[in-house]
Amino acid sequence: MPVTYFVVRWPDGTEARCYSPSSVIRDYLRPGEYPLDAFLGAARDALAAASERVRQKFGYACSSALDQWDAIERTAQPFRSQPAARVTVVSVD
């Protein structure tokens, strides 16, 4: 269950390096541009799946995956009022 990082570029051009405790993130996100809502849905599902993999292996959810989701959701908040807001996944390593 290798830790995987993904880099996100927000609509304002800022970038963030995000954490996933599992490479399952690659099943949900690939480099490219996403409408904000599509990105948020995929990131939420990916981080939930990653946390579940940790639960299956170790018996407890990954709080770091949940914290990462909270950070993504907080960062996305100002862009929700922009109907054409797009997020770019720069890389998934």
Backbone as CSV, one residue per row, in Angstrom:
resi,resn,N_x,N_y,N_z,CA_x,CA_y,CA_z,C_x,C_y,C_z
1,MET,0.856,-1.167,0.000,0.000,0.000,0.000,0.906,1.234,0.000
2,PRO,1.487,1.535,-1.139,2.440,2.655,-1.164,1.748,4.016,-1.064
3,VAL,2.341,4.857,-0.241,1.890,6.247,-0.147,2.018,6.875,-1.531
4,THR,1.036,7.654,-1.903,1.028,8.308,-3.207,0.691,9.779,-3.016
5,TYR,1.425,10.627,-3.695,1.157,12.064,-3.652,0.586,12.492,-4.993
6,PHE,-0.294,13.482,-4.945,-0.817,14.055,-6.178,-0.776,15.567,-6.053
7,VAL,-0.421,16.207,-7.150,-0.299,17.659,-7.170,-1.502,18.225,-7.897
8,VAL,-2.133,19.202,-7.255,-3.350,19.821,-7.769,-3.084,21.299,-8.024
9,ARG,-3.530,21.790,-9.182,-3.489,23.226,-9.462,-4.918,23.743,-9.404
10,TRP,-5.150,24.679,-8.494,-6.479,25.241,-8.282,-6.767,26.313,-9.335
11,PRO,-8.025,26.711,-9.464,-8.385,27.694,-10.492,-7.618,29.019,-10.410
12,ASP,-7.116,29.372,-9.234,-6.355,30.616,-9.098,-4.871,30.437,-9.410
13,GLY,-4.481,29.231,-9.817,-3.093,28.966,-10.191,-2.220,28.420,-9.074
14,THR,-2.710,28.419,-7.842,-1.907,27.873,-6.751,-1.874,26.350,-6.866
15,GLU,-0.779,25.776,-6.401,-0.636,24.326,-6.435,-0.518,23.780,-5.016
16,ALA,-0.993,22.571,-4.847,-0.913,21.894,-3.556,-0.479,20.458,-3.775
17,ARG,0.417,19.999,-2.940,0.835,18.599,-2.957,-0.041,17.870,-1.948
18,CYS,-0.782,16.893,-2.417,-1.756,16.194,-1.591,-1.301,14.759,-1.330
19,TYR,-1.778,14.210,-0.223,-1.356,12.909,0.269,-2.471,11.874,0.150
20,SER,-2.095,10.678,-0.253,-2.984,9.525,-0.181,-2.182,8.368,0.426
21,PRO,-2.768,7.651,1.370,-2.035,6.530,1.972,-1.959,5.306,1.067
22,SER,-2.599,5.381,-0.092,-2.659,4.225,-0.985,-2.596,4.667,-2.441
23,SER,-2.038,3.825,-3.261,-1.976,4.110,-4.701,-3.339,3.964,-5.371
24,VAL,-4.361,3.576,-4.638,-5.709,3.471,-5.207,-6.153,4.817,-5.785
25,ILE,-5.530,5.891,-5.368,-5.841,7.228,-5.893,-5.742,7.237,-7.423
26,ARG,-4.831,6.423,-7.959,-4.638,6.361,-9.422,-5.853,5.795,-10.156
27,ASP,-6.697,5.080,-9.434,-7.927,4.562,-10.042,-8.982,5.652,-10.189
28,TYR,-8.796,6.763,-9.503,-9.794,7.831,-9.477,-9.331,9.120,-10.148
29,LEU,-8.051,9.422,-10.049,-7.523,10.676,-10.587,-6.331,10.405,-11.496
30,ARG,-6.334,11.078,-12.604,-5.206,11.029,-13.541,-4.852,12.467,-13.877
31,PRO,-3.625,12.694,-14.304,-3.273,14.057,-14.713,-4.233,14.573,-15.783
32,GLY,-4.633,15.808,-15.624,-5.551,16.431,-16.561,-6.431,17.440,-15.856
33,GLU,-7.307,18.039,-16.627,-8.175,19.089,-16.112,-9.560,18.520,-15.814
34,TYR,-10.130,18.953,-14.691,-11.440,18.483,-14.253,-12.323,19.673,-13.888
35,PRO,-13.607,19.625,-14.197,-14.512,20.601,-13.596,-14.425,20.443,-12.069
36,LEU,-14.579,21.517,-11.343,-14.404,21.492,-9.891,-15.210,20.377,-9.230
37,ASP,-16.496,20.282,-9.544,-17.330,19.268,-8.898,-16.877,17.846,-9.220
38,ALA,-16.439,17.620,-10.449,-15.950,16.287,-10.830,-14.678,15.952,-10.063
39,PHE,-13.778,16.925,-9.940,-12.554,16.696,-9.175,-12.882,16.385,-7.719
40,LEU,-13.762,17.181,-7.121,-14.093,16.976,-5.710,-14.725,15.607,-5.489
41,GLY,-15.600,15.185,-6.380,-16.208,13.863,-6.245,-15.186,12.750,-6.347
42,ALA,-14.293,12.867,-7.320,-13.261,11.839,-7.501,-12.286,11.821,-6.328
43,ALA,-11.873,12.997,-5.863,-10.931,13.067,-4.738,-11.570,12.506,-3.471
44,ARG,-12.829,12.858,-3.223,-13.534,12.344,-2.035,-13.597,10.818,-2.079
45,ASP,-14.016,10.276,-3.221,-14.132,8.822,-3.353,-12.772,8.140,-3.246
46,ALA,-11.754,8.744,-3.847,-10.408,8.162,-3.822,-9.847,8.118,-2.408
47,LEU,-9.986,9.212,-1.689,-9.441,9.259,-0.329,-10.237,8.360,0.617
48,ALA,-11.536,8.223,0.385,-12.335,7.287,1.183,-11.886,5.847,0.904
49,ALA,-11.639,5.531,-0.367,-11.167,4.188,-0.724,-9.781,3.921,-0.133
50,ALA,-8.924,4.923,-0.157,-7.583,4.774,0.418,-7.673,4.532,1.918
51,SER,-8.527,5.298,2.582,-8.709,5.118,4.022,-9.268,3.732,4.326
52,GLU,-10.166,3.256,3.498,-10.740,1.921,3.689,-9.680,0.834,3.508
53,ARG,-8.762,1.040,2.577,-7.668,0.063,2.412,-6.817,-0.005,3.678
54,VAL,-6.572,1.145,4.284,-5.822,1.169,5.544,-6.618,0.414,6.613
55,ARG,-7.927,0.651,6.663,-8.774,-0.035,7.648,-8.704,-1.552,7.458
56,GLN,-8.750,-1.999,6.204,-8.703,-3.437,5.939,-7.366,-4.041,6.361
57,LYS,-6.299,-3.300,6.185,-4.967,-3.835,6.499,-4.625,-3.719,7.980
58,PHE,-4.978,-2.567,8.595,-4.528,-2.298,9.960,-5.645,-2.264,11.002
59,GLY,-6.894,-2.260,10.541,-7.997,-2.282,11.487,-8.518,-0.916,11.898
60,TYR,-8.009,0.151,11.308,-8.487,1.507,11.622,-8.367,2.376,10.379
61,ALA,-9.232,3.364,10.299,-9.225,4.280,9.152,-7.988,5.170,9.188
62,CYS,-7.636,5.717,8.049,-6.477,6.613,7.961,-6.929,8.052,8.194
63,SER,-6.602,8.594,9.342,-6.998,9.970,9.652,-6.294,10.968,8.738
64,SER,-5.121,10.635,8.238,-4.414,11.546,7.324,-5.166,11.684,6.001
65,ALA,-5.776,10.609,5.520,-6.568,10.689,4.291,-7.792,11.573,4.522
66,LEU,-8.417,11.424,5.676,-9.584,12.245,5.999,-9.186,13.709,6.174
67,ASP,-8.028,13.949,6.789,-7.524,15.316,6.924,-7.232,15.925,5.559
68,GLN,-6.692,15.126,4.654,-6.398,15.635,3.308,-7.694,16.016,2.604
69,TRP,-8.722,15.205,2.761,-10.013,15.537,2.157,-10.548,16.858,2.718
70,ASP,-10.438,17.035,4.025,-10.883,18.295,4.638,-10.130,19.484,4.059
71,ALA,-8.825,19.342,3.868,-8.013,20.435,3.307,-8.446,20.739,1.869
72,ILE,-8.706,19.707,1.097,-9.162,19.905,-0.290,-10.504,20.626,-0.295
73,GLU,-11.406,20.190,0.547,-12.735,20.797,0.604,-12.653,22.276,1.019
74,ARG,-11.819,22.591,2.002,-11.643,23.991,2.433,-11.043,24.841,1.321
75,THR,-10.060,24.308,0.621,-9.421,25.051,-0.464,-10.400,25.292,-1.607
76,ALA,-11.263,24.342,-1.865,-12.218,24.449,-2.976,-13.341,25.445,-2.699
77,GLN,-13.623,25.716,-1.452,-14.781,26.531,-1.079,-14.878,27.858,-1.846
78,PRO,-13.811,28.667,-1.952,-13.939,29.947,-2.645,-14.256,29.819,-4.145
79,PHE,-13.985,28.669,-4.714,-14.184,28.481,-6.150,-15.578,27.951,-6.494
80,ARG,-16.336,27.553,-5.509,-17.663,26.971,-5.752,-18.615,27.945,-6.446
81,SER,-18.400,29.224,-6.256,-19.288,30.221,-6.870,-18.919,30.511,-8.321
82,GLN,-17.837,29.886,-8.801,-17.394,30.082,-10.183,-17.855,28.879,-11.022
83,PRO,-18.894,29.057,-11.833,-19.449,27.912,-12.561,-18.454,27.213,-13.495
84,ALA,-17.482,27.932,-13.997,-16.528,27.331,-14.937,-15.216,26.930,-14.262
85,ALA,-15.189,26.899,-12.940,-13.945,26.576,-12.218,-13.465,25.181,-12.582
86,ARG,-12.166,25.104,-12.874,-11.556,23.831,-13.235,-10.311,23.624,-12.385
87,VAL,-10.073,22.374,-12.064,-8.918,21.973,-11.278,-8.055,21.085,-12.159
88,THR,-6.756,21.295,-12.104,-5.836,20.465,-12.879,-5.086,19.536,-11.932
89,VAL,-5.122,18.252,-12.219,-4.262,17.301,-11.534,-2.963,17.304,-12.332
90,VAL,-1.928,17.853,-11.748,-0.647,18.009,-12.422,0.084,16.672,-12.502
91,SER,0.079,15.941,-11.385,0.766,14.659,-11.365,0.186,13.770,-10.267
92,VAL,0.376,12.487,-10.429,0.022,11.481,-9.413,1.238,10.570,-9.315
93,ASP,1.988,10.708,-8.230,3.235,9.941,-8.059,3.153,8.967,-6.918
